[in-house]
Amino acid sequence: MKRVLVVSPSFPPISAADLHRVRMSLPHFRAFGWEPYVLAIAPEAHGGLVERELISTVPADVVVERTGALPEALTRLVGVRNPGLRAWWHLYRAGSAAIRRHAIDLAYFSTTMFPTMCLGRLWKARLGTPYVLDMQDTWRVDYTGAGAQRGLKASVARSTHAVLEPFAMRAVDGIVSVSPAYAEGLRRRYARIREDMCTTIPFGVSPADFDAASRVSARQSFFDRTDGRLHAVGVGRGGRDMAVAATILFRAFDAWRSAQPGRRVCLTFVGTDYASRPDARTLAPVAESIGLGNLVREFPARVPYLEGLRLLADAHVNVILGSDDAAYSPSKVYPYLLSGRPFVAVMHEASPVVDLLRAAGTGVVVTFGSHSDVAAVAAGLARALEPWLARVDAPVSLPEALASQISARELTRRQCLALDLAVRHAAPQAVPCVE
């Protein structure tokens, strides 16, 4: 059995969006010929949101190497708070030791702490270990839309990423990405990344997570399902890049309630800001700007993952907003599909998840493009809402074939195929760290 060092700086009991690919894959790696070893930052050094209940979803027999990090109280004086940067040297040393100790065949990076991916090239140069990068988001950002970060710090970050990404890609042996657009962008920038080195694998979902969510003792307090209102709920990031989708959604629900005398509706969005800043609302202001502030409530602070699943299961209907960035793939799409509730999705017409959402048959999907008539799209969505909102208390379920296709086991199988291919195609010698 081959051995893979899975580099996931965030790892349970830390609760972060970029750890769930690894967390859900760990129970299945061995079935497809890979023994996993995890390299992560210790929770006390990481400093992120802690969710103890997540530990129960990780196999107890998987070896997890945890490292320290420079104290945030020290590094924030120079503007560095990212755990991956603070722990970079710790991860390098611990990973080097683990590769030797466990005779690792390949390193697999699955994280959005992109600077840590440079460790793959260093380990390959020093130890000859091939590596695969899982692109859950874009690293070097070319996006210039409404959601683009502004200011000096964002500019410095973009400049840094423009240097680090080529360094990491110069010796990479395989690319896994959640969106085909991410891999296509890398192939355009780096001629050595061939099409056969790239695999698109969306985020998976595990029914066991909903079982774990049902065992969480704390009850959600964001809405009361029995208060006579229809509760539509979204869990996950917001942002200015979702303003078009939000406008369509809000106008459609407003039109629906106007056509349904006596019906009351509330749209609740939870965990919309990655930094968990309580004042960082981005969706409610959209509603306020079009006179629908009484329709929407937004709670920017992030909630633990299992609590988020509980919210989806408690809702009457779930809502999914897409970005004006066509390549964006929402990480919680599959949990929405397994929640047992109908969904309403407003997505960019080129989004990689549109076809899947339509194939699910458990909700309504409308799309928009750069030149769409927002009012017309909203009117079309309002007409399509009624059949679904009329039966919100009837549970919905995915077709069995589709549920199997998006399961964590199936998507882990595809990851392992990508790892197998990377090992077979890996360069036989280390790649120098200098040009």
TABEL-V869976 format. One record per residue. N is the residue number from 1. PHI is phi in degrees with one decimal (999 if undefined). Layout:
BEGIN
{{N & PHI} {N & PHI}}
END
This chain:
BEGIN
{{1 & 999} {2 & -75.1} {3 & -119.5} {4 & -121.3} {5 & -92.4} {6 & -92.6} {7 & -93.6} {8 & -135.3} {9 & -51.5} {10 & -89.4} {11 & -158.4} {12 & -49.7} {13 & -83.6} {14 & -64.2} {15 & -113.5} {16 & -146.6} {17 & -62.4} {18 & -87.5} {19 & -96.9} {20 & -73.2} {21 & -56.8} {22 & -64.9} {23 & -57.0} {24 & -78.1} {25 & -84.4} {26 & -54.2} {27 & -67.2} {28 & -116.9} {29 & -56.9} {30 & -63.4} {31 & -62.9} {32 & -117.0} {33 & 91.5} {34 & -127.3} {35 & -93.1} {36 & -89.4} {37 & -127.0} {38 & -105.2} {39 & -115.1} {40 & -142.9} {41 & -90.1} {42 & -59.6} {43 & -58.0} {44 & -70.0} {45 & -86.6} {46 & -65.6} {47 & 86.0} {48 & -86.3} {49 & -62.9} {50 & -101.5} {51 & -132.8} {52 & -58.1} {53 & -63.3} {54 & -66.3} {55 & -60.2} {56 & -67.0} {57 & -93.6} {58 & -105.8} {59 & -56.8} {60 & -68.7} {61 & -93.7} {62 & -82.8} {63 & -74.4} {64 & -121.6} {65 & -93.6} {66 & -113.1} {67 & -114.7} {68 & -87.2} {69 & -160.1} {70 & -62.6} {71 & -61.7} {72 & -63.2} {73 & -59.1} {74 & -86.9} {75 & -72.6} {76 & -68.7} {77 & -65.0} {78 & -111.3} {79 & 82.5} {80 & -109.6} {81 & -122.6} {82 & -60.3} {83 & -60.4} {84 & -64.2} {85 & -72.2} {86 & -65.5} {87 & -103.4} {88 & -55.6} {89 & -67.7} {90 & -63.5} {91 & -65.2} {92 & -60.2} {93 & -66.2} {94 & -65.8} {95 & -66.4} {96 & -58.7} {97 & -65.6} {98 & -66.3} {99 & -61.1} {100 & -69.5} {101 & -64.9} {102 & -103.0} {103 & 52.0} {104 & -66.1} {105 & -89.8} {106 & -161.7} {107 & -103.5} {108 & -124.0} {109 & -95.7} {110 & -129.6} {111 & -168.0} {112 & -104.6} {113 & -85.7} {114 & -59.1} {115 & -56.4} {116 & -67.0} {117 & -66.9} {118 & -62.9} {119 & -60.4} {120 & -58.5} {121 & -67.9} {122 & -65.2} {123 & -64.7} {124 & -66.8} {125 & -65.0} {126 & -87.4} {127 & -119.1} {128 & 76.6} {129 & -87.1} {130 & -66.8} {131 & -146.2} {132 & -122.5} {133 & -111.5} {134 & -98.8} {135 & -91.0} {136 & -81.3} {137 & -157.8} {138 & -80.9} {139 & -92.4} {140 & -77.8} {141 & -92.4} {142 & -103.0} {143 & -65.1} {144 & -126.8} {145 & -76.4} {146 & -62.5} {147 & -88.9} {148 & -64.3} {149 & -73.0} {150 & -113.8} {151 & 102.0} {152 & -63.3} {153 & -62.2} {154 & -65.0} {155 & -64.8} {156 & -63.4} {157 & -61.3} {158 & -62.7} {159 & -65.0} {160 & -65.3} {161 & -62.8} {162 & -66.1} {163 & -91.5} {164 & -73.0} {165 & -60.0} {166 & -59.8} {167 & -59.8} {168 & -70.1} {169 & -77.2} {170 & -63.5} {171 & -128.2} {172 & -63.6} {173 & -105.6} {174 & -170.8} {175 & -125.6} {176 & -109.9} {177 & -142.1} {178 & -80.8} {179 & -133.4} {180 & -60.5} {181 & -64.2} {182 & -65.0} {183 & -66.9} {184 & -63.0} {185 & -63.5} {186 & -65.7} {187 & -66.0} {188 & -66.9} {189 & -82.2} {190 & -131.2} {191 & -63.5} {192 & -74.3} {193 & -84.2} {194 & -85.1} {195 & -60.6} {196 & -74.5} {197 & -90.6} {198 & -112.3} {199 & -135.3} {200 & -95.5} {201 & -134.0} {202 & -68.5} {203 & -67.4} {204 & -95.7} {205 & -149.7} {206 & -123.2} {207 & -57.4} {208 & -62.0} {209 & -64.7} {210 & -69.2} {211 & -63.7} {212 & -64.4} {213 & -64.1} {214 & -68.3} {215 & -91.1} {216 & -66.0} {217 & -72.6} {218 & -68.9} {219 & -96.6} {220 & -71.2} {221 & -124.0} {222 & -81.2} {223 & -156.7} {224 & -110.0} {225 & -62.8} {226 & -104.1} {227 & -87.8} {228 & 92.4} {229 & -97.4} {230 & -85.7} {231 & -104.5} {232 & -102.6} {233 & -130.2} {234 & -124.2} {235 & -124.2} {236 & 129.9} {237 & -63.2} {238 & -105.8} {239 & 134.9} {240 & -64.4} {241 & -70.8} {242 & -102.5} {243 & -63.3} {244 & -65.4} {245 & -62.0} {246 & -64.5} {247 & -60.7} {248 & -61.7} {249 & -62.9} {250 & -65.2} {251 & -65.3} {252 & -67.1} {253 & -67.8} {254 & -64.0} {255 & -65.4} {256 & -64.3} {257 & -69.0} {258 & -67.7} {259 & -88.0} {260 & -121.9} {261 & -52.6} {262 & 88.5} {263 & -86.1} {264 & -114.8} {265 & -138.3} {266 & -137.5} {267 & -100.9} {268 & -118.2} {269 & -117.8} {270 & -126.3} {271 & 72.5} {272 & -84.9} {273 & -122.7} {274 & -59.8} {275 & -85.0} {276 & 57.5} {277 & -85.3} {278 & -63.0} {279 & -99.5} {280 & -96.1} {281 & -75.6} {282 & -127.1} {283 & -100.3} {284 & -58.5} {285 & -61.5} {286 & -64.1} {287 & -62.1} {288 & -64.0} {289 & -69.6} {290 & -111.6} {291 & 76.0} {292 & -121.7} {293 & -60.3} {294 & -76.8} {295 & -91.3} {296 & -124.1} {297 & -125.3} {298 & -131.3} {299 & -120.7} {300 & -64.4} {301 & -61.6} {302 & -65.9} {303 & -117.3} {304 & -56.2} {305 & -57.1} {306 & -66.9} {307 & -65.6} {308 & -62.0} {309 & -63.9} {310 & -62.9} {311 & -62.1} {312 & -62.3} {313 & -72.4} {314 & -80.8} {315 & -68.2} {316 & -77.9} {317 & -149.0} {318 & -98.6} {319 & -121.7} {320 & -125.6} {321 & -104.5} {322 & -100.6} {323 & -86.4} {324 & -79.1} {325 & -87.5} {326 & -60.2} {327 & -81.8} {328 & -66.6} {329 & -123.9} {330 & -59.7} {331 & -72.2} {332 & -97.8} {333 & -58.1} {334 & -68.4} {335 & -56.7} {336 & -58.1} {337 & -68.9} {338 & -95.2} {339 & -71.8} {340 & 83.6} {341 & -114.1} {342 & -66.9} {343 & -126.3} {344 & -125.1} {345 & -121.5} {346 & -120.6} {347 & -128.1} {348 & -63.6} {349 & -60.6} {350 & -99.5} {351 & -60.5} {352 & -67.6} {353 & -101.5} {354 & -60.7} {355 & -61.5} {356 & -63.6} {357 & -61.4} {358 & -68.4} {359 & -66.5} {360 & -62.1} {361 & 70.1} {362 & -114.3} {363 & -174.7} {364 & -114.8} {365 & -124.9} {366 & -125.1} {367 & -125.9} {368 & -136.4} {369 & -128.2} {370 & -66.8} {371 & -119.0} {372 & -70.5} {373 & -83.1} {374 & -57.8} {375 & -62.5} {376 & -67.5} {377 & -64.5} {378 & -63.6} {379 & -64.1} {380 & -64.6} {381 & -65.9} {382 & -58.4} {383 & -67.4} {384 & -80.1} {385 & -68.8} {386 & -53.8} {387 & -58.3} {388 & -83.2} {389 & -74.6} {390 & -75.8} {391 & -133.6} {392 & -69.8} {393 & -89.4} {394 & -96.1} {395 & -59.2} {396 & -114.7} {397 & -142.9} {398 & -74.4} {399 & -57.8} {400 & -57.5} {401 & -63.6} {402 & -71.2} {403 & -59.9} {404 & -67.8} {405 & -63.8} {406 & -103.3} {407 & -70.6} {408 & -59.1} {409 & -63.0} {410 & -65.4} {411 & -73.9} {412 & -69.1} {413 & -56.2} {414 & -69.2} {415 & -60.5} {416 & -66.1} {417 & -62.4} {418 & -65.5} {419 & -67.2} {420 & -57.5} {421 & -64.1} {422 & -64.1} {423 & -65.4} {424 & -67.9} {425 & -95.2} {426 & -61.3} {427 & -60.1} {428 & -71.5} {429 & -127.5} {430 & -66.7} {431 & -106.6} {432 & -58.2} {433 & -84.2} {434 & -116.4} {435 & -80.7}}
END
